[in-house]
Amino acid sequence: MAKAALFTARPTERCPDCGAELVIRSGQHGPFLGCSQYPRCAYIKPLKQHADGHIVTVLEGQTCPACQGTLVLRQGRYGMFIGCSNYPVCDYIAATDKPDETAFTCPQCRTGNLVQRTSRFGKTFYACDAYPRCRFVVNFKPVAGECAYCRFPLLIEKNTSRGSILYCADKRCGKPVTVKENDEE
C-alpha cells in the first residue's frame, strides 16, 4: 500500500485513541483525517463527503461573496477548488489556481491568448482563452516562430530521444522546422 501524502493545512481535532493531533492526508481514495503518530496509532476518519466533493478544510475568516457563508476547500473530480459551505443553496465556486497564460496570441482568431490547461486525464495542453468562439488547441508547448513551409505564425516543441524538434502548429502542415540537439554533459 502506498504512503499517504500530507497536506499543509491542519485541523484542530485530536485523535480519540491516543490524543495526538489529527492531520489531513491524501490517500488512494481521496483525503482523510489520520493520526499524526502513525504508524504507532493507525486511527483514521473519513472526511465528510458532499455531492460536489470532499471537504478538505474550512477557510477561516473568508466569506462567500454571494451569500456571506463560510468558504471551504474541497477535493472534487477535477482537483482542488474553493466552494461555499451552504451548498446546494449557494453554488459559488472559485478555482484555487488560474491557468498559466502564455505570451502568445491565438494564431487562429488573433484576439485570444493561449493558456495552459490540464485535461481530465492529467495531460497538459494549450488552448485559446476565447473558447468556445475559438477552438484552437495544441498538445505541445508553443514556441515563437514561423513555419518555413506554410508561414503559420506558431511552432510547437516536441521532445524526443534525439532532442527537441520544432514542428509547425498548423495541423494541416505539421512539418518539422528545425532540430535543437540535447546538451550532452
mmCIF file of the C-alpha atoms, coordinates in Angstrom:
data_MODEL
# 
_entry.id   MODEL 
# 
loop_
_atom_site.group_PDB 
_atom_site.id 
_atom_site.type_symbol 
_atom_site.label_atom_id 
_atom_site.label_alt_id 
_atom_site.label_comp_id 
_atom_site.label_asym_id 
_atom_site.label_entity_id 
_atom_site.label_seq_id 
_atom_site.pdbx_PDB_ins_code 
_atom_site.Cartn_x 
_atom_site.Cartn_y 
_atom_site.Cartn_z 
_atom_site.occupancy 
_atom_site.B_iso_or_equiv 
_atom_site.pdbx_formal_charge 
_atom_site.auth_seq_id 
_atom_site.auth_comp_id 
_atom_site.auth_asym_id 
_atom_site.auth_atom_id 
_atom_site.pdbx_PDB_model_num 
ATOM 1   C CA . MET A 1 1   ? 0.000   0.000  0.000   1.00 0.00 ? 1   MET A CA 1 
ATOM 2   C CA . ALA A 1 2   ? 1.347   3.451  -0.910  1.00 0.00 ? 2   ALA A CA 1 
ATOM 3   C CA . LYS A 1 3   ? 2.103   6.015  1.758   1.00 0.00 ? 3   LYS A CA 1 
ATOM 4   C CA . ALA A 1 4   ? -0.360  8.884  2.109   1.00 0.00 ? 4   ALA A CA 1 
ATOM 5   C CA . ALA A 1 5   ? 0.794   12.392 1.284   1.00 0.00 ? 5   ALA A CA 1 
ATOM 6   C CA . LEU A 1 6   ? 0.500   15.039 3.997   1.00 0.00 ? 6   LEU A CA 1 
ATOM 7   C CA . PHE A 1 7   ? -1.408  18.285 3.343   1.00 0.00 ? 7   PHE A CA 1 
ATOM 8   C CA . THR A 1 8   ? -0.156  21.544 4.848   1.00 0.00 ? 8   THR A CA 1 
ATOM 9   C CA . ALA A 1 9   ? -3.498  22.559 6.376   1.00 0.00 ? 9   ALA A CA 1 
ATOM 10  C CA . ARG A 1 10  ? -4.089  21.119 9.853   1.00 0.00 ? 10  ARG A CA 1 
ATOM 11  C CA . PRO A 1 11  ? -7.429  20.744 11.635  1.00 0.00 ? 11  PRO A CA 1 
ATOM 12  C CA . THR A 1 12  ? -7.824  21.346 15.362  1.00 0.00 ? 12  THR A CA 1 
ATOM 13  C CA . GLU A 1 13  ? -9.151  17.856 16.151  1.00 0.00 ? 13  GLU A CA 1 
ATOM 14  C CA . ARG A 1 14  ? -7.419  15.331 18.416  1.00 0.00 ? 14  ARG A CA 1 
ATOM 15  C CA . CYS A 1 15  ? -7.135  11.574 17.979  1.00 0.00 ? 15  CYS A CA 1 
ATOM 16  C CA . PRO A 1 16  ? -9.674  9.758  20.207  1.00 0.00 ? 16  PRO A CA 1 
ATOM 17  C CA . ASP A 1 17  ? -7.290  6.785  20.611  1.00 0.00 ? 17  ASP A CA 1 
ATOM 18  C CA . CYS A 1 18  ? -4.046  8.479  21.684  1.00 0.00 ? 18  CYS A CA 1 
ATOM 19  C CA . GLY A 1 19  ? -4.805  12.225 21.976  1.00 0.00 ? 19  GLY A CA 1 
ATOM 20  C CA . ALA A 1 20  ? -2.315  13.288 19.269  1.00 0.00 ? 20  ALA A CA 1 
ATOM 21  C CA . GLU A 1 21  ? -3.201  15.853 16.627  1.00 0.00 ? 21  GLU A CA 1 
ATOM 22  C CA . LEU A 1 22  ? -5.122  14.703 13.544  1.00 0.00 ? 22  LEU A CA 1 
ATOM 23  C CA . VAL A 1 23  ? -3.699  15.747 10.188  1.00 0.00 ? 23  VAL A CA 1 
ATOM 24  C CA . ILE A 1 24  ? -5.259  15.812 6.737   1.00 0.00 ? 24  ILE A CA 1 
ATOM 25  C CA . ARG A 1 25  ? -3.758  13.177 4.473   1.00 0.00 ? 25  ARG A CA 1 
ATOM 26  C CA . SER A 1 26  ? -4.404  12.164 0.908   1.00 0.00 ? 26  SER A CA 1 
ATOM 27  C CA . GLY A 1 27  ? -4.702  8.506  0.077   1.00 0.00 ? 27  GLY A CA 1 
ATOM 28  C CA . GLN A 1 28  ? -5.743  6.293  -2.782  1.00 0.00 ? 28  GLN A CA 1 
ATOM 29  C CA . HIS A 1 29  ? -9.435  7.121  -2.275  1.00 0.00 ? 29  HIS A CA 1 
ATOM 30  C CA . GLY A 1 30  ? -9.048  10.839 -1.531  1.00 0.00 ? 30  GLY A CA 1 
ATOM 31  C CA . PRO A 1 31  ? -8.314  12.973 1.541   1.00 0.00 ? 31  PRO A CA 1 
ATOM 32  C CA . PHE A 1 32  ? -8.908  11.739 5.095   1.00 0.00 ? 32  PHE A CA 1 
ATOM 33  C CA . LEU A 1 33  ? -8.011  12.638 8.687   1.00 0.00 ? 33  LEU A CA 1 
ATOM 34  C CA . GLY A 1 34  ? -5.278  10.485 10.196  1.00 0.00 ? 34  GLY A CA 1 
ATOM 35  C CA . CYS A 1 35  ? -3.346  10.419 13.459  1.00 0.00 ? 35  CYS A CA 1 
ATOM 36  C CA . SER A 1 36  ? -0.030  12.278 13.386  1.00 0.00 ? 36  SER A CA 1 
ATOM 37  C CA . GLN A 1 37  ? 1.551   9.420  15.395  1.00 0.00 ? 37  GLN A CA 1 
ATOM 38  C CA . TYR A 1 38  ? 1.136   6.917  12.521  1.00 0.00 ? 38  TYR A CA 1 
ATOM 39  C CA . PRO A 1 39  ? 2.323   4.057  12.439  1.00 0.00 ? 39  PRO A CA 1 
ATOM 40  C CA . ARG A 1 40  ? 2.155   3.854  16.279  1.00 0.00 ? 40  ARG A CA 1 
ATOM 41  C CA . CYS A 1 41  ? -1.516  4.861  16.118  1.00 0.00 ? 41  CYS A CA 1 
ATOM 42  C CA . ALA A 1 42  ? -3.467  3.906  12.977  1.00 0.00 ? 42  ALA A CA 1 
ATOM 43  C CA . TYR A 1 43  ? -6.647  5.925  13.659  1.00 0.00 ? 43  TYR A CA 1 
ATOM 44  C CA . ILE A 1 44  ? -8.273  7.367  10.522  1.00 0.00 ? 44  ILE A CA 1 
ATOM 45  C CA . LYS A 1 45  ? -11.515 9.263  9.967   1.00 0.00 ? 45  LYS A CA 1 
ATOM 46  C CA . PRO A 1 46  ? -13.062 9.888  6.549   1.00 0.00 ? 46  PRO A CA 1 
ATOM 47  C CA . LEU A 1 47  ? -13.810 13.488 5.688   1.00 0.00 ? 47  LEU A CA 1 
ATOM 48  C CA . LYS A 1 48  ? -17.436 14.448 5.231   1.00 0.00 ? 48  LYS A CA 1 
ATOM 49  C CA . GLN A 1 49  ? -18.474 13.984 1.612   1.00 0.00 ? 49  GLN A CA 1 
ATOM 50  C CA . HIS A 1 50  ? -20.826 16.356 -0.174  1.00 0.00 ? 50  HIS A CA 1 
ATOM 51  C CA . ALA A 1 51  ? -22.431 15.926 -3.566  1.00 0.00 ? 51  ALA A CA 1 
ATOM 52  C CA . ASP A 1 52  ? -19.742 18.090 -5.200  1.00 0.00 ? 52  ASP A CA 1 
ATOM 53  C CA . GLY A 1 53  ? -16.647 16.761 -3.423  1.00 0.00 ? 53  GLY A CA 1 
ATOM 54  C CA . HIS A 1 54  ? -14.897 16.075 -0.137  1.00 0.00 ? 54  HIS A CA 1 
ATOM 55  C CA . ILE A 1 55  ? -14.390 18.975 2.286   1.00 0.00 ? 55  ILE A CA 1 
ATOM 56  C CA . VAL A 1 56  ? -10.684 19.223 2.945   1.00 0.00 ? 56  VAL A CA 1 
ATOM 57  C CA . THR A 1 57  ? -10.624 22.205 5.302   1.00 0.00 ? 57  THR A CA 1 
ATOM 58  C CA . VAL A 1 58  ? -12.658 25.243 6.330   1.00 0.00 ? 58  VAL A CA 1 
ATOM 59  C CA . LEU A 1 59  ? -11.108 28.563 5.274   1.00 0.00 ? 59  LEU A CA 1 
ATOM 60  C CA . GLU A 1 60  ? -11.371 30.597 8.464   1.00 0.00 ? 60  GLU A CA 1 
ATOM 61  C CA . GLY A 1 61  ? -12.163 34.299 8.036   1.00 0.00 ? 61  GLY A CA 1 
ATOM 62  C CA . GLN A 1 62  ? -13.126 34.009 4.360   1.00 0.00 ? 62  GLN A CA 1 
ATOM 63  C CA . THR A 1 63  ? -16.753 34.556 3.424   1.00 0.00 ? 63  THR A CA 1 
ATOM 64  C CA . CYS A 1 64  ? -18.687 33.719 0.299   1.00 0.00 ? 64  CYS A CA 1 
ATOM 65  C CA . PRO A 1 65  ? -19.266 36.843 -1.848  1.00 0.00 ? 65  PRO A CA 1 
ATOM 66  C CA . ALA A 1 66  ? -22.683 35.513 -2.930  1.00 0.00 ? 66  ALA A CA 1 
ATOM 67  C CA . CYS A 1 67  ? -24.309 34.601 0.418   1.00 0.00 ? 67  CYS A CA 1 
ATOM 68  C CA . GLN A 1 68  ? -21.775 35.544 3.158   1.00 0.00 ? 68  GLN A CA 1 
ATOM 69  C CA . GLY A 1 69  ? -21.409 31.874 4.180   1.00 0.00 ? 69  GLY A CA 1 
ATOM 70  C CA . THR A 1 70  ? -18.085 30.263 5.097   1.00 0.00 ? 70  THR A CA 1 
ATOM 71  C CA . LEU A 1 71  ? -15.771 29.162 2.273   1.00 0.00 ? 71  LEU A CA 1 
ATOM 72  C CA . VAL A 1 72  ? -14.307 25.652 2.313   1.00 0.00 ? 72  VAL A CA 1 
ATOM 73  C CA . LEU A 1 73  ? -11.528 23.971 0.357   1.00 0.00 ? 73  LEU A CA 1 
ATOM 74  C CA . ARG A 1 74  ? -12.859 20.904 -1.456  1.00 0.00 ? 74  ARG A CA 1 
ATOM 75  C CA . GLN A 1 75  ? -11.436 17.973 -3.394  1.00 0.00 ? 75  GLN A CA 1 
ATOM 76  C CA . GLY A 1 76  ? -13.541 17.400 -6.496  1.00 0.00 ? 76  GLY A CA 1 
ATOM 77  C CA . ARG A 1 77  ? -13.432 15.345 -9.646  1.00 0.00 ? 77  ARG A CA 1 
ATOM 78  C CA . TYR A 1 78  ? -11.008 17.725 -11.377 1.00 0.00 ? 78  TYR A CA 1 
ATOM 79  C CA . GLY A 1 79  ? -8.863  18.662 -8.371  1.00 0.00 ? 79  GLY A CA 1 
ATOM 80  C CA . MET A 1 80  ? -8.976  21.201 -5.547  1.00 0.00 ? 80  MET A CA 1 
ATOM 81  C CA . PHE A 1 81  ? -11.408 24.117 -5.566  1.00 0.00 ? 81  PHE A CA 1 
ATOM 82  C CA . ILE A 1 82  ? -12.950 26.635 -3.168  1.00 0.00 ? 82  ILE A CA 1 
ATOM 83  C CA . GLY A 1 83  ? -16.705 26.441 -2.601  1.00 0.00 ? 83  GLY A CA 1 
ATOM 84  C CA . CYS A 1 84  ? -19.415 27.768 -0.309  1.00 0.00 ? 84  CYS A CA 1 
ATOM 85  C CA . SER A 1 85  ? -20.327 25.720 2.779   1.00 0.00 ? 85  SER A CA 1 
ATOM 86  C CA . ASN A 1 86  ? -24.026 26.441 2.078   1.00 0.00 ? 86  ASN A CA 1 
ATOM 87  C CA . TYR A 1 87  ? -24.046 24.186 -0.999  1.00 0.00 ? 87  TYR A CA 1 
ATOM 88  C CA . PRO A 1 88  ? -26.557 23.333 -2.628  1.00 0.00 ? 88  PRO A CA 1 
ATOM 89  C CA . VAL A 1 89  ? -28.411 26.528 -1.606  1.00 0.00 ? 89  VAL A CA 1 
ATOM 90  C CA . CYS A 1 90  ? -25.428 28.633 -2.745  1.00 0.00 ? 90  CYS A CA 1 
ATOM 91  C CA . ASP A 1 91  ? -23.417 27.243 -5.660  1.00 0.00 ? 91  ASP A CA 1 
ATOM 92  C CA . TYR A 1 92  ? -20.472 29.694 -5.535  1.00 0.00 ? 92  TYR A CA 1 
ATOM 93  C CA . ILE A 1 93  ? -17.143 28.132 -6.558  1.00 0.00 ? 93  ILE A CA 1 
ATOM 94  C CA . ALA A 1 94  ? -13.691 29.533 -7.295  1.00 0.00 ? 94  ALA A CA 1 
ATOM 95  C CA . ALA A 1 95  ? -10.613 27.881 -8.738  1.00 0.00 ? 95  ALA A CA 1 
ATOM 96  C CA . THR A 1 96  ? -7.596  27.540 -6.467  1.00 0.00 ? 96  THR A CA 1 
ATOM 97  C CA . ASP A 1 97  ? -5.224  28.425 -9.280  1.00 0.00 ? 97  ASP A CA 1 
ATOM 98  C CA . LYS A 1 98  ? -5.646  30.264 -12.552 1.00 0.00 ? 98  LYS A CA 1 
ATOM 99  C CA . PRO A 1 99  ? -4.353  28.716 -15.786 1.00 0.00 ? 99  PRO A CA 1 
ATOM 100 C CA . ASP A 1 100 ? -0.895  29.809 -16.879 1.00 0.00 ? 100 ASP A CA 1 
ATOM 101 C CA . GLU A 1 101 ? -1.162  32.310 -19.704 1.00 0.00 ? 101 GLU A CA 1 
ATOM 102 C CA . THR A 1 102 ? 1.482   32.163 -22.388 1.00 0.00 ? 102 THR A CA 1 
ATOM 103 C CA . ALA A 1 103 ? 2.821   35.199 -24.206 1.00 0.00 ? 103 ALA A CA 1 
ATOM 104 C CA . PHE A 1 104 ? 1.306   34.020 -27.478 1.00 0.00 ? 104 PHE A CA 1 
ATOM 105 C CA . THR A 1 105 ? -1.824  35.337 -29.107 1.00 0.00 ? 105 THR A CA 1 
ATOM 106 C CA . CYS A 1 106 ? -4.019  32.747 -30.733 1.00 0.00 ? 106 CYS A CA 1 
ATOM 107 C CA . PRO A 1 107 ? -2.938  32.295 -34.371 1.00 0.00 ? 107 PRO A CA 1 
ATOM 108 C CA . GLN A 1 108 ? -6.444  31.276 -35.414 1.00 0.00 ? 108 GLN A CA 1 
ATOM 109 C CA . CYS A 1 109 ? -8.687  34.058 -34.025 1.00 0.00 ? 109 CYS A CA 1 
ATOM 110 C CA . ARG A 1 110 ? -5.915  36.623 -33.290 1.00 0.00 ? 110 ARG A CA 1 
ATOM 111 C CA . THR A 1 111 ? -7.939  38.026 -30.338 1.00 0.00 ? 111 THR A CA 1 
ATOM 112 C CA . GLY A 1 112 ? -7.428  35.480 -27.547 1.00 0.00 ? 112 GLY A CA 1 
ATOM 113 C CA . ASN A 1 113 ? -4.290  34.272 -25.808 1.00 0.00 ? 113 ASN A CA 1 
ATOM 114 C CA . LEU A 1 114 ? -3.052  30.709 -25.455 1.00 0.00 ? 114 LEU A CA 1 
ATOM 115 C CA . VAL A 1 115 ? -3.417  29.360 -21.906 1.00 0.00 ? 115 VAL A CA 1 
ATOM 116 C CA . GLN A 1 116 ? -2.044  26.168 -20.378 1.00 0.00 ? 116 GLN A CA 1 
ATOM 117 C CA . ARG A 1 117 ? -4.748  23.734 -19.327 1.00 0.00 ? 117 ARG A CA 1 
ATOM 118 C CA . THR A 1 118 ? -4.925  20.199 -17.965 1.00 0.00 ? 118 THR A CA 1 
ATOM 119 C CA . SER A 1 119 ? -7.271  17.556 -19.325 1.00 0.00 ? 119 SER A CA 1 
ATOM 120 C CA . ARG A 1 120 ? -9.311  15.289 -17.104 1.00 0.00 ? 120 ARG A CA 1 
ATOM 121 C CA . PHE A 1 121 ? -6.657  12.624 -17.722 1.00 0.00 ? 121 PHE A CA 1 
ATOM 122 C CA . GLY A 1 122 ? -3.840  14.869 -16.415 1.00 0.00 ? 122 GLY A CA 1 
ATOM 123 C CA . LYS A 1 123 ? -2.325  15.777 -19.802 1.00 0.00 ? 123 LYS A CA 1 
ATOM 124 C CA . THR A 1 124 ? -1.172  19.346 -20.401 1.00 0.00 ? 124 THR A CA 1 
ATOM 125 C CA . PHE A 1 125 ? -2.353  21.202 -23.497 1.00 0.00 ? 125 PHE A CA 1 
ATOM 126 C CA . TYR A 1 126 ? -2.553  24.803 -24.706 1.00 0.00 ? 126 TYR A CA 1 
ATOM 127 C CA . ALA A 1 127 ? -5.845  26.328 -25.856 1.00 0.00 ? 127 ALA A CA 1 
ATOM 128 C CA . CYS A 1 128 ? -7.275  29.706 -26.797 1.00 0.00 ? 128 CYS A CA 1 
ATOM 129 C CA . ASP A 1 129 ? -8.930  31.520 -23.876 1.00 0.00 ? 129 ASP A CA 1 
ATOM 130 C CA . ALA A 1 130 ? -11.699 32.716 -26.242 1.00 0.00 ? 130 ALA A CA 1 
ATOM 131 C CA . TYR A 1 131 ? -13.277 29.245 -26.124 1.00 0.00 ? 131 TYR A CA 1 
ATOM 132 C CA . PRO A 1 132 ? -15.995 28.399 -27.316 1.00 0.00 ? 132 PRO A CA 1 
ATOM 133 C CA . ARG A 1 133 ? -15.749 31.075 -30.053 1.00 0.00 ? 133 ARG A CA 1 
ATOM 134 C CA . CYS A 1 134 ? -12.263 29.827 -30.952 1.00 0.00 ? 134 CYS A CA 1 
ATOM 135 C CA . ARG A 1 135 ? -11.364 26.145 -30.644 1.00 0.00 ? 135 ARG A CA 1 
ATOM 136 C CA . PHE A 1 136 ? -7.623  26.325 -31.343 1.00 0.00 ? 136 PHE A CA 1 
ATOM 137 C CA . VAL A 1 137 ? -5.722  23.653 -29.340 1.00 0.00 ? 137 VAL A CA 1 
ATOM 138 C CA . VAL A 1 138 ? -2.153  22.307 -29.420 1.00 0.00 ? 138 VAL A CA 1 
ATOM 139 C CA . ASN A 1 139 ? -0.914  19.376 -27.368 1.00 0.00 ? 139 ASN A CA 1 
ATOM 140 C CA . PHE A 1 140 ? 2.703   20.527 -27.138 1.00 0.00 ? 140 PHE A CA 1 
ATOM 141 C CA . LYS A 1 141 ? 4.469   23.634 -25.824 1.00 0.00 ? 141 LYS A CA 1 
ATOM 142 C CA . PRO A 1 142 ? 4.066   26.612 -28.192 1.00 0.00 ? 142 PRO A CA 1 
ATOM 143 C CA . VAL A 1 143 ? 7.236   28.351 -29.381 1.00 0.00 ? 143 VAL A CA 1 
ATOM 144 C CA . ALA A 1 144 ? 7.616   31.708 -31.141 1.00 0.00 ? 144 ALA A CA 1 
ATOM 145 C CA . GLY A 1 145 ? 8.470   31.376 -34.799 1.00 0.00 ? 145 GLY A CA 1 
ATOM 146 C CA . GLU A 1 146 ? 7.062   30.969 -38.258 1.00 0.00 ? 146 GLU A CA 1 
ATOM 147 C CA . CYS A 1 147 ? 6.788   27.834 -40.350 1.00 0.00 ? 147 CYS A CA 1 
ATOM 148 C CA . ALA A 1 148 ? 9.153   27.968 -43.337 1.00 0.00 ? 148 ALA A CA 1 
ATOM 149 C CA . TYR A 1 149 ? 6.721   25.955 -45.467 1.00 0.00 ? 149 TYR A CA 1 
ATOM 150 C CA . CYS A 1 150 ? 3.252   27.445 -44.860 1.00 0.00 ? 150 CYS A CA 1 
ATOM 151 C CA . ARG A 1 151 ? 4.091   30.679 -42.962 1.00 0.00 ? 151 ARG A CA 1 
ATOM 152 C CA . PHE A 1 152 ? 1.894   29.714 -39.962 1.00 0.00 ? 152 PHE A CA 1 
ATOM 153 C CA . PRO A 1 153 ? 2.857   32.128 -37.118 1.00 0.00 ? 153 PRO A CA 1 
ATOM 154 C CA . LEU A 1 154 ? 3.347   29.499 -34.372 1.00 0.00 ? 154 LEU A CA 1 
ATOM 155 C CA . LEU A 1 155 ? 5.544   26.451 -33.796 1.00 0.00 ? 155 LEU A CA 1 
ATOM 156 C CA . ILE A 1 156 ? 5.294   23.641 -31.244 1.00 0.00 ? 156 ILE A CA 1 
ATOM 157 C CA . GLU A 1 157 ? 8.147   21.863 -29.465 1.00 0.00 ? 157 GLU A CA 1 
ATOM 158 C CA . LYS A 1 158 ? 8.151   18.065 -29.212 1.00 0.00 ? 158 LYS A CA 1 
ATOM 159 C CA . ASN A 1 159 ? 10.781  16.376 -27.037 1.00 0.00 ? 159 ASN A CA 1 
ATOM 160 C CA . THR A 1 160 ? 12.185  13.145 -28.448 1.00 0.00 ? 160 THR A CA 1 
ATOM 161 C CA . SER A 1 161 ? 15.171  10.949 -27.679 1.00 0.00 ? 161 SER A CA 1 
ATOM 162 C CA . ARG A 1 162 ? 17.115  12.849 -30.368 1.00 0.00 ? 162 ARG A CA 1 
ATOM 163 C CA . GLY A 1 163 ? 16.369  16.236 -28.803 1.00 0.00 ? 163 GLY A CA 1 
ATOM 164 C CA . SER A 1 164 ? 13.709  18.919 -29.077 1.00 0.00 ? 164 SER A CA 1 
ATOM 165 C CA . ILE A 1 165 ? 12.152  19.189 -32.517 1.00 0.00 ? 165 ILE A CA 1 
ATOM 166 C CA . LEU A 1 166 ? 10.115  22.196 -33.617 1.00 0.00 ? 166 LEU A CA 1 
ATOM 167 C CA . TYR A 1 167 ? 7.054   21.498 -35.756 1.00 0.00 ? 167 TYR A CA 1 
ATOM 168 C CA . CYS A 1 168 ? 4.518   23.725 -37.447 1.00 0.00 ? 168 CYS A CA 1 
ATOM 169 C CA . ALA A 1 169 ? 1.500   24.190 -35.128 1.00 0.00 ? 169 ALA A CA 1 
ATOM 170 C CA . ASP A 1 170 ? -0.909  24.100 -38.076 1.00 0.00 ? 170 ASP A CA 1 
ATOM 171 C CA . LYS A 1 171 ? -2.375  20.585 -38.166 1.00 0.00 ? 171 LYS A CA 1 
ATOM 172 C CA . ARG A 1 172 ? -2.693  20.719 -41.955 1.00 0.00 ? 172 ARG A CA 1 
ATOM 173 C CA . CYS A 1 173 ? 1.077   21.298 -42.328 1.00 0.00 ? 173 CYS A CA 1 
ATOM 174 C CA . GLY A 1 174 ? 2.744   19.775 -39.234 1.00 0.00 ? 174 GLY A CA 1 
ATOM 175 C CA . LYS A 1 175 ? 6.188   19.594 -40.842 1.00 0.00 ? 175 LYS A CA 1 
ATOM 176 C CA . PRO A 1 176 ? 9.378   19.649 -38.728 1.00 0.00 ? 176 PRO A CA 1 
ATOM 177 C CA . VAL A 1 177 ? 11.083  23.024 -38.953 1.00 0.00 ? 177 VAL A CA 1 
ATOM 178 C CA . THR A 1 178 ? 14.364  22.834 -37.013 1.00 0.00 ? 178 THR A CA 1 
ATOM 179 C CA . VAL A 1 179 ? 16.099  20.484 -34.618 1.00 0.00 ? 179 VAL A CA 1 
ATOM 180 C CA . LYS A 1 180 ? 17.642  21.571 -31.293 1.00 0.00 ? 180 LYS A CA 1 
ATOM 181 C CA . GLU A 1 181 ? 20.022  18.854 -30.015 1.00 0.00 ? 181 GLU A CA 1 
ATOM 182 C CA . ASN A 1 182 ? 20.123  17.946 -26.298 1.00 0.00 ? 182 ASN A CA 1 
ATOM 183 C CA . ASP A 1 183 ? 23.185  19.267 -24.476 1.00 0.00 ? 183 ASP A CA 1 
ATOM 184 C CA . GLU A 1 184 ? 25.450  16.354 -23.563 1.00 0.00 ? 184 GLU A CA 1 
ATOM 185 C CA . GLU A 1 185 ? 27.115  16.918 -20.206 1.00 0.00 ? 185 GLU A CA 1 
# 
